[in-house]
Amino acid sequence: MRCVFCGHKTTRVIDKRDSGEITRRRRICLKCKQRFSTQESALRAELRVIKRDGHQEQFSSDKVKKGIILACEKRPISMEQIEEITARVESKLLQKKTKNVKSIEIGGIVMKELKRLDKVAYVRFASVYLDFKDVTDFTKEVKELTKH
């Protein structure tokens, strides 16, 4: 692995953490002594997402992650937790027999994960995903949450 700072060819791994399907490695450059992190994950079969309007696009775990990050903004949720949720969502999708997945299925899986992690993040994500039209939609969802 080349150093991202000076381009030197030799770096050393000083720490390694497995986070779901992603391995994070903390590295140090043997020339400039700068530290940086890398992520490693296995290449996967391509998933196709069928959107609500019927068009298809390639699955992007980055899009899922961005949606989760927005829902978790200013909440006590670490980036590691967000990456774990993203990895679990992708893993669940890959376990399906078909490689064409409806966007509504992806949103449902994300909502279940967020509901377990943080209720506020769950409601934020649900408000966009379920396309809340007004305050009564929010109220219904919050009432459902408080029942459990």
N, C-alpha and C positions, 0 to 999 in steps of 0.2 A: 504494500500500500504506500503510495507516495504521500509525502507530507503536504497538507493543504496550504501551508504557509510558505515553505521554501522549495518544495518540489523534490526534496531528497528522496531517494528510493528506499531507504531503510527506516522503518518505524518499529516500535515494539508495543505489544499489547500489555497494558498495566492493570486492566480490570475488564471483566466480561460479565454481562448480565443477560439472562434469557427472559424475555418479556413476551409470553405467548408464543407466537410464530416468528418473532423477531429477536435476533441476537444483537445486543449493543456492545460495542467494544470501545474502551477508552484507550487511546494510543498516545505515545510520545515519540517525537522525532529524535533520532539519535544524533542529528547534526545541530538543529537550532533549539532543541529541547522544548519546543512548543507542544501543547497537548490538544487533542481533538478527539471527537467521537465519530464512530462509523456505525451503520446499521446493516445487518445482513438478513436476508430472507430468501426462501426458496422460490424459484420461478414456478408459476402456477398455470394451470389450464386457463384459457381465456373465458371469462364469463361475459355474457351479453345482457344488458339491462333493457327491458321493455318498458318504455315510459308510458305515462297515462294516455298520451295522445297517440300511442301506437308505434312511434318511431323507436329504433333501437340504437344503442351506443355501447361501447366497450365499458365494462365495469371499472370503476376507479376507486380504490380504497382511499385515495387522497380526498375525493369528494365526500365520502362518508366521514372521514376524519374531520374535514372542515366544518361539516354540519354539526358534528358532536362538539367541536371546539366552540362554535358560536353558542350552542345551547349551554355550555358549561362556563361561559365567560363570567368572571368575577365570582365563581363558586370555588369551594375548597377541594378542587379536583386536580390531580397532577397530570402532567402530560403522559406519564407512564400509564396511568389508569385509562386515559383516552386511547392510547395506542393499544392497550390490552383489549378494550371494547372493540376497536376497529378490527383487530386480528380475530377476535371471536366471531364477529359478524361475517367476515370473509370466510372463515373456516366453516361456519354453518352453511353458507351459500355453496361452498365447494363440495359439501357432503351431499347436496341434492343430486339426483340422477341426471337432471337436465342442466345444461349450461346457459339456458335462457331464463332469466329471473325477472319477475315483475318488480318495478320500483316500489310498489306498495308492500311487497314482502320484505324488501330491504328496510324500509321505514319501520315496519312492524317489529323486526328483530332489534333495530336500534332503540325503539321505544321501550321494549322489554328490558334491555340492558340498562338504559338510563333510569327507568323506574326503580330498579334495584339499587342503583348507585346514588341518585340524587333526585328528589321529587321536583325541585324547581327546574333543574335542567330538563327533566322529563316534560314538564308543562311547556317550557320554551320550545323544545323540539316539536312537541305535539301541535303547538299553535301554528307552526309553519307547515308541518307535514299533513295535518288534518285540515288545514286551511280554515282556521277559525274566522268567522265573519264578524262577530261582535263579542261583547263582554259576556253574554249569556253562554256562549260556547266555552269560554274560560271557566265560568262558574260551574258548569256541569262537570267539566273534567276535574276541577279541584274538589268538588263534592265527592266524586268517585274515588279520588285518592284518599280522602279523609275517612271513608267508610272502611278501608282496609287497614 
